[in-house]
């Protein structure tokens, strides 16, 4: 089975705001719900 998705961590309400994702999101404002930046997740 193959799925599409992304994993992310938002620290937007921390003293030093930060964002990280498994697949790069190449836009100025982070938007973790854009399928064009999802990666393949393979379940075996």
PQR file with spaces between the fields and no chain letter, atoms N, CA, C, O and H, PARSE charges and radii, in Angstrom:
ATOM       1  N    UNK     1       0.841   -1.164    0.000 -0.4000 1.5000
ATOM       2  CA   UNK     1       0.000    0.000    0.000 -0.0000 2.0000
ATOM       3  C    UNK     1       0.896    1.240    0.000  0.5500 1.7000
ATOM       4  O    UNK     1       1.908    1.290    0.699 -0.5500 1.4000
ATOM       5  N    UNK     2       0.515    2.212   -0.778 -0.4000 1.5000
ATOM       6  CA   UNK     2       1.274    3.460   -0.852 -0.0000 2.0000
ATOM       7  C    UNK     2       0.348    4.632   -0.540  0.5500 1.7000
ATOM       8  O    UNK     2      -0.736    4.752   -1.113 -0.5500 1.4000
ATOM       9  H    UNK     2      -0.307    2.171   -1.346  0.4000 1.0000
ATOM      10  N    UNK     3       0.786    5.486    0.368 -0.4000 1.5000
ATOM      11  CA   UNK     3       0.038    6.671    0.764 -0.0000 2.0000
ATOM      12  C    UNK     3       0.847    7.914    0.428  0.5500 1.7000
ATOM      13  O    UNK     3       2.047    7.822    0.168 -0.5500 1.4000
ATOM      14  H    UNK     3       1.666    5.389    0.833  0.4000 1.0000
ATOM      15  N    UNK     4       0.208    9.060    0.430 -0.4000 1.5000
ATOM      16  CA   UNK     4       0.905   10.333    0.243 -0.0000 2.0000
ATOM      17  C    UNK     4       0.666   11.167    1.493  0.5500 1.7000
ATOM      18  O    UNK     4      -0.438   11.171    2.037 -0.5500 1.4000
ATOM      19  H    UNK     4      -0.767    9.135    0.641  0.4000 1.0000
ATOM      20  N    UNK     5       1.695   11.874    1.953 -0.4000 1.5000
ATOM      21  CA   UNK     5       1.538   12.710    3.129 -0.0000 2.0000
ATOM      22  C    UNK     5       2.839   13.402    3.492  0.5500 1.7000
ATOM      23  O    UNK     5       3.833   13.313    2.771 -0.5500 1.4000
ATOM      24  H    UNK     5       2.592   11.871    1.512  0.4000 1.0000
ATOM      25  N    UNK     6       2.813   14.080    4.604 -0.4000 1.5000
ATOM      26  CA   UNK     6       3.984   14.766    5.116 -0.0000 2.0000
ATOM      27  C    UNK     6       3.888   14.756    6.635  0.5500 1.7000
ATOM      28  O    UNK     6       2.788   14.746    7.188 -0.5500 1.4000
ATOM      29  H    UNK     6       2.006   14.152    5.189  0.4000 1.0000
ATOM      30  N    UNK     7       5.007   14.759    7.300 -0.4000 1.5000
ATOM      31  CA   UNK     7       5.074   14.869    8.747 -0.0000 2.0000
ATOM      32  C    UNK     7       5.678   16.223    9.058  0.5500 1.7000
ATOM      33  O    UNK     7       6.619   16.656    8.393 -0.5500 1.4000
ATOM      34  H    UNK     7       5.901   14.767    6.851  0.4000 1.0000
ATOM      35  N    UNK     8       5.148   16.885   10.056 -0.4000 1.5000
ATOM      36  CA   UNK     8       5.661   18.216   10.358 -0.0000 2.0000
ATOM      37  C    UNK     8       5.577   18.514   11.846  0.5500 1.7000
ATOM      38  O    UNK     8       4.829   17.871   12.584 -0.5500 1.4000
ATOM      39  H    UNK     8       4.384   16.533   10.597  0.4000 1.0000
ATOM      40  N    UNK     9       6.351   19.489   12.270 -0.4000 1.5000
ATOM      41  CA   UNK     9       6.344   19.994   13.636 -0.0000 2.0000
ATOM      42  C    UNK     9       6.288   21.509   13.553  0.5500 1.7000
ATOM      43  O    UNK     9       7.086   22.134   12.854 -0.5500 1.4000
ATOM      44  H    UNK     9       6.958   20.011   11.671  0.4000 1.0000
ATOM      45  N    UNK    10       5.340   22.093   14.272 -0.4000 1.5000
ATOM      46  CA   UNK    10       5.204   23.552   14.308 -0.0000 2.0000
ATOM      47  C    UNK    10       5.548   24.048   15.702  0.5500 1.7000
ATOM      48  O    UNK    10       5.019   23.555   16.698 -0.5500 1.4000
ATOM      49  H    UNK    10       4.692   21.586   14.840  0.4000 1.0000
ATOM      50  N    UNK    11       6.420   25.006   15.760 -0.4000 1.5000
ATOM      51  CA   UNK    11       6.738   25.672   17.009 -0.0000 2.0000
ATOM      52  C    UNK    11       6.447   27.148   16.874  0.5500 1.7000
ATOM      53  O    UNK    11       7.267   27.986   17.249 -0.5500 1.4000
ATOM      54  H    UNK    11       6.850   25.407   14.951  0.4000 1.0000
ATOM      55  N    UNK    12       5.279   27.473   16.337 -0.4000 1.5000
ATOM      56  CA   UNK    12       4.962   28.874   16.056 -0.0000 2.0000
ATOM      57  C    UNK    12       4.632   29.688   17.305  0.5500 1.7000
ATOM      58  O    UNK    12       4.639   30.918   17.259 -0.5500 1.4000
ATOM      59  H    UNK    12       4.612   26.793   16.032  0.4000 1.0000
ATOM      60  N    UNK    13       4.345   29.020   18.414 -0.4000 1.5000
ATOM      61  CA   UNK    13       4.014   29.749   19.644 -0.0000 2.0000
ATOM      62  C    UNK    13       5.097   29.584   20.709  0.5500 1.7000
ATOM      63  O    UNK    13       4.820   29.710   21.902 -0.5500 1.4000
ATOM      64  H    UNK    13       4.339   28.020   18.451  0.4000 1.0000
ATOM      65  N    UNK    14       6.302   29.309   20.289 -0.4000 1.5000
ATOM      66  CA   UNK    14       7.430   29.166   21.199 -0.0000 2.0000
ATOM      67  C    UNK    14       8.243   30.468   21.209  0.5500 1.7000
ATOM      68  O    UNK    14       8.050   31.321   20.341 -0.5500 1.4000
ATOM      69  H    UNK    14       6.526   29.207   19.320  0.4000 1.0000
ATOM      70  N    UNK    15       9.139   30.626   22.170 -0.4000 1.5000
ATOM      71  CA   UNK    15       9.961   31.842   22.196 -0.0000 2.0000
ATOM      72  C    UNK    15      10.730   32.073   20.890  0.5500 1.7000
ATOM      73  O    UNK    15      10.904   33.216   20.466 -0.5500 1.4000
ATOM      74  H    UNK    15       9.296   29.934   22.875  0.4000 1.0000
ATOM      75  N    UNK    16      11.185   30.997   20.260 -0.4000 1.5000
ATOM      76  CA   UNK    16      11.831   31.101   18.943 -0.0000 2.0000
ATOM      77  C    UNK    16      11.006   30.284   17.956  0.5500 1.7000
ATOM      78  O    UNK    16      11.185   29.069   17.873 -0.5500 1.4000
ATOM      79  H    UNK    16      11.044   30.069   20.604  0.4000 1.0000
ATOM      80  N    UNK    17      10.110   30.918   17.207 -0.4000 1.5000
ATOM      81  CA   UNK    17       9.260   30.170   16.269 -0.0000 2.0000
ATOM      82  C    UNK    17      10.090   29.347   15.278  0.5500 1.7000
ATOM      83  O    UNK    17      11.097   29.820   14.751 -0.5500 1.4000
ATOM      84  H    UNK    17       9.965   31.905   17.275  0.4000 1.0000
ATOM      85  N    UNK    18       9.649   28.108   15.035 -0.4000 1.5000
ATOM      86  CA   UNK    18      10.344   27.222   14.115 -0.0000 2.0000
ATOM      87  C    UNK    18       9.354   26.243   13.508  0.5500 1.7000
ATOM      88  O    UNK    18       8.307   25.953   14.086 -0.5500 1.4000
ATOM      89  H    UNK    18       8.831   27.724   15.463  0.4000 1.0000
ATOM      90  N    UNK    19       9.704   25.739   12.331 -0.4000 1.5000
ATOM      91  CA   UNK    19       8.899   24.772   11.593 -0.0000 2.0000
ATOM      92  C    UNK    19       9.854   23.778   10.945  0.5500 1.7000
ATOM      93  O    UNK    19      10.934   24.149   10.485 -0.5500 1.4000
ATOM      94  H    UNK    19      10.555   25.975   11.861  0.4000 1.0000
ATOM      95  N    UNK    20       9.452   22.523   10.915 -0.4000 1.5000
ATOM      96  CA   UNK    20      10.252   21.503   10.224 -0.0000 2.0000
ATOM      97  C    UNK    20       9.294   20.494    9.607  0.5500 1.7000
ATOM      98  O    UNK    20       8.226   20.225   10.157 -0.5500 1.4000
ATOM      99  H    UNK    20       8.575   22.221   11.289  0.4000 1.0000
ATOM     100  N    UNK    21       9.679   19.940    8.466 -0.4000 1.5000
ATOM     101  CA   UNK    21       8.850   18.928    7.817 -0.0000 2.0000
ATOM     102  C    UNK    21       9.737   17.846    7.224  0.5500 1.7000
ATOM     103  O    UNK    21      10.913   18.068    6.936 -0.5500 1.4000
ATOM     104  H    UNK    21      10.546   20.159    8.019  0.4000 1.0000
ATOM     105  N    UNK    22       9.146   16.670    7.050 -0.4000 1.5000
ATOM     106  CA   UNK    22       9.850   15.528    6.481 -0.0000 2.0000
ATOM     107  C    UNK    22      10.206   15.797    5.023  0.5500 1.7000
ATOM     108  O    UNK    22      11.342   15.566    4.609 -0.5500 1.4000
ATOM     109  H    UNK    22       8.191   16.489    7.285  0.4000 1.0000
ATOM     110  N    UNK    23       9.252   16.280    4.252 -0.4000 1.5000
ATOM     111  CA   UNK    23       9.500   16.674    2.866 -0.0000 2.0000
ATOM     112  C    UNK    23       9.595   18.191    2.809  0.5500 1.7000
ATOM     113  O    UNK    23       8.811   18.879    3.462 -0.5500 1.4000
ATOM     114  H    UNK    23       8.329   16.468    4.589  0.4000 1.0000
ATOM     115  N    UNK    24      10.535   18.724    2.046 -0.4000 1.5000
ATOM     116  CA   UNK    24      10.669   20.178    1.965 -0.0000 2.0000
ATOM     117  C    UNK    24       9.409   20.839    1.409  0.5500 1.7000
ATOM     118  O    UNK    24       8.745   20.300    0.524 -0.5500 1.4000
ATOM     119  H    UNK    24      11.172   18.165    1.516  0.4000 1.0000
ATOM     120  N    UNK    25       9.101   22.003    1.941 -0.4000 1.5000
ATOM     121  CA   UNK    25       7.983   22.811    1.458 -0.0000 2.0000
ATOM     122  C    UNK    25       8.600   24.112    0.964  0.5500 1.7000
ATOM     123  O    UNK    25       8.982   24.980    1.749 -0.5500 1.4000
ATOM     124  H    UNK    25       9.641   22.441    2.660  0.4000 1.0000
ATOM     125  N    UNK    26       8.686   24.223   -0.351 -0.4000 1.5000
ATOM     126  CA   UNK    26       9.449   25.297   -0.973 -0.0000 2.0000
ATOM     127  C    UNK    26       8.576   26.515   -1.300  0.5500 1.7000
ATOM     128  O    UNK    26       8.452   26.917   -2.457 -0.5500 1.4000
ATOM     129  H    UNK    26       8.376   23.518   -0.989  0.4000 1.0000
ATOM     130  N    UNK    27       7.975   27.092   -0.249 -0.4000 1.5000
ATOM     131  CA   UNK    27       7.205   28.324   -0.389 -0.0000 2.0000
ATOM     132  C    UNK    27       7.540   29.220    0.801  0.5500 1.7000
ATOM     133  O    UNK    27       8.020   28.743    1.830 -0.5500 1.4000
ATOM     134  H    UNK    27       8.076   26.766    0.691  0.4000 1.0000
ATOM     135  N    UNK    28       7.287   30.502    0.657 -0.4000 1.5000
ATOM     136  CA   UNK    28       7.697   31.464    1.680 -0.0000 2.0000
ATOM     137  C    UNK    28       6.982   31.250    3.021  0.5500 1.7000
ATOM     138  O    UNK    28       7.633   31.226    4.066 -0.5500 1.4000
ATOM     139  H    UNK    28       6.897   30.889   -0.179  0.4000 1.0000
ATOM     140  N    UNK    29       5.660   31.096    3.002 -0.4000 1.5000
ATOM     141  CA   UNK    29       4.889   30.838    4.220 -0.0000 2.0000
ATOM     142  C    UNK    29       4.625   29.341    4.331  0.5500 1.7000
ATOM     143  O    UNK    29       4.094   28.753    3.389 -0.5500 1.4000
ATOM     144  H    UNK    29       5.132   31.116    2.153  0.4000 1.0000
ATOM     145  N    UNK    30       4.976   28.699    5.449 -0.4000 1.5000
ATOM     146  CA   UNK    30       4.744   27.254    5.563 -0.0000 2.0000
ATOM     147  C    UNK    30       3.248   26.922    5.460  0.5500 1.7000
ATOM     148  O    UNK    30       2.410   27.546    6.111 -0.5500 1.4000
ATOM     149  H    UNK    30       5.408   29.177    6.214  0.4000 1.0000
ATOM     150  N    UNK    31       2.945   25.940    4.639 -0.4000 1.5000
ATOM     151  CA   UNK    31       1.581   25.420    4.516 -0.0000 2.0000
ATOM     152  C    UNK    31       1.722   23.907    4.400  0.5500 1.7000
ATOM     153  O    UNK    31       2.076   23.394    3.339 -0.5500 1.4000
ATOM     154  H    UNK    31       3.626   25.433    4.110  0.4000 1.0000
ATOM     155  N    UNK    32       1.448   23.196    5.484 -0.4000 1.5000
ATOM     156  CA   UNK    32       1.702   21.758    5.553 -0.0000 2.0000
ATOM     157  C    UNK    32       0.580   20.922    4.968  0.5500 1.7000
ATOM     158  O    UNK    32       0.638   19.694    5.039 -0.5500 1.4000
ATOM     159  H    UNK    32       1.161   23.613    6.346  0.4000 1.0000
ATOM     160  N    UNK    33      -0.437   21.543    4.394 -0.4000 1.5000
ATOM     161  CA   UNK    33      -1.588   20.820    3.853 -0.0000 2.0000
ATOM     162  C    UNK    33      -1.610   20.818    2.321  0.5500 1.7000
ATOM     163  O    UNK    33      -2.632   20.490    1.719 -0.5500 1.4000
ATOM     164  H    UNK    33      -0.483   22.540    4.336  0.4000 1.0000
ATOM     165  N    UNK    34      -0.502   21.176    1.695 -0.4000 1.5000
ATOM     166  CA   UNK    34      -0.449   21.222    0.223 -0.0000 2.0000
ATOM     167  C    UNK    34       0.035   19.887   -0.326  0.5500 1.7000
ATOM     168  O    UNK    34       1.191   19.522   -0.117 -0.5500 1.4000
ATOM     169  H    UNK    34       0.329   21.442    2.184  0.4000 1.0000
ATOM     170  N    UNK    35      -0.826   19.152   -1.025 -0.4000 1.5000
ATOM     171  CA   UNK    35      -0.458   17.835   -1.540 -0.0000 2.0000
ATOM     172  C    UNK    35       0.704   17.860   -2.531  0.5500 1.7000
ATOM     173  O    UNK    35       1.366   16.839   -2.720 -0.5500 1.4000
ATOM     174  H    UNK    35      -1.765   19.449   -1.195  0.4000 1.0000
ATOM     175  N    UNK    36       0.969   19.008   -3.173 -0.4000 1.5000
ATOM     176  CA   UNK    36       2.077   19.054   -4.121 -0.0000 2.0000
ATOM     177  C    UNK    36       3.426   18.924   -3.408  0.5500 1.7000
ATOM     178  O    UNK    36       4.446   18.734   -4.071 -0.5500 1.4000
ATOM     179  H    UNK    36       0.431   19.838   -3.020  0.4000 1.0000
ATOM     180  N    UNK    37       3.458   19.022   -2.081 -0.4000 1.5000
ATOM     181  CA   UNK    37       4.692   18.831   -1.320 -0.0000 2.0000
ATOM     182  C    UNK    37       4.663   17.560   -0.475  0.5500 1.7000
ATOM     183  O    UNK    37       5.524   17.374    0.385 -0.5500 1.4000
ATOM     184  H    UNK    37       2.629   19.177   -1.542  0.4000 1.0000
ATOM     185  N    UNK    38       3.692   16.688   -0.707 -0.4000 1.5000
ATOM     186  CA   UNK    38       3.623   15.420    0.012 -0.0000 2.0000
ATOM     187  C    UNK    38       4.637   14.447   -0.569  0.5500 1.7000
ATOM     188  O    UNK    38       5.031   14.566   -1.729 -0.5500 1.4000
ATOM     189  H    UNK    38       2.993   16.839   -1.406  0.4000 1.0000
ATOM     190  N    UNK    39       5.052   13.493    0.238 -0.4000 1.5000
ATOM     191  CA   UNK    39       5.940   12.423   -0.211 -0.0000 2.0000
ATOM     192  C    UNK    39       5.214   11.094   -0.171  0.5500 1.7000
ATOM     193  O    UNK    39       4.112   10.996    0.367 -0.5500 1.4000
ATOM     194  H    UNK    39       4.731   13.396    1.181  0.4000 1.0000
ATOM     195  N    UNK    40       5.830   10.072   -0.739 -0.4000 1.5000
ATOM     196  CA   UNK    40       5.240    8.729   -0.756 -0.0000 2.0000
ATOM     197  C    UNK    40       5.587    7.993    0.531  0.5500 1.7000
ATOM     198  O    UNK    40       6.737    7.987    0.968 -0.5500 1.4000
ATOM     199  H    UNK    40       6.726   10.151   -1.176  0.4000 1.0000
ATOM     200  N    UNK    41       4.585    7.379    1.124 -0.4000 1.5000
ATOM     201  CA   UNK    41       4.752    6.565    2.322 -0.0000 2.0000
ATOM     202  C    UNK    41       4.337    5.156    1.926  0.5500 1.7000
ATOM     203  O    UNK    41       3.173    4.920    1.601 -0.5500 1.4000
ATOM     204  H    UNK    41       3.650    7.384    0.769  0.4000 1.0000
ATOM     205  N    UNK    42       5.272    4.224    1.950 -0.4000 1.5000
ATOM     206  CA   UNK    42       5.023    2.856    1.521 -0.0000 2.0000
ATOM     207  C    UNK    42       4.855    1.968    2.744  0.5500 1.7000
ATOM     208  O    UNK    42       5.733    1.913    3.606 -0.5500 1.4000
ATOM     209  H    UNK    42       6.218    4.416    2.214  0.4000 1.0000
ATOM     210  N    UNK    43       3.716    1.268    2.818 -0.4000 1.5000
ATOM     211  CA   UNK    43       3.459    0.304    3.891 -0.0000 2.0000
ATOM     212  C    UNK    43       3.650   -1.089    3.323  0.5500 1.7000
ATOM     213  O    UNK    43       3.051   -1.448    2.309 -0.5500 1.4000
ATOM     214  H    UNK    43       3.002    1.313    2.118  0.4000 1.0000
ATOM     215  N    UNK    44       4.471   -1.853    3.970 -0.4000 1.5000
ATOM     216  CA   UNK    44       4.726   -3.225    3.478 -0.0000 2.0000
ATOM     217  C    UNK    44       4.162   -4.248    4.426  0.5500 1.7000
ATOM     218  O    UNK    44       4.279   -5.448    4.180 -0.5500 1.4000
ATOM     219  H    UNK    44       4.958   -1.561    4.794  0.4000 1.0000
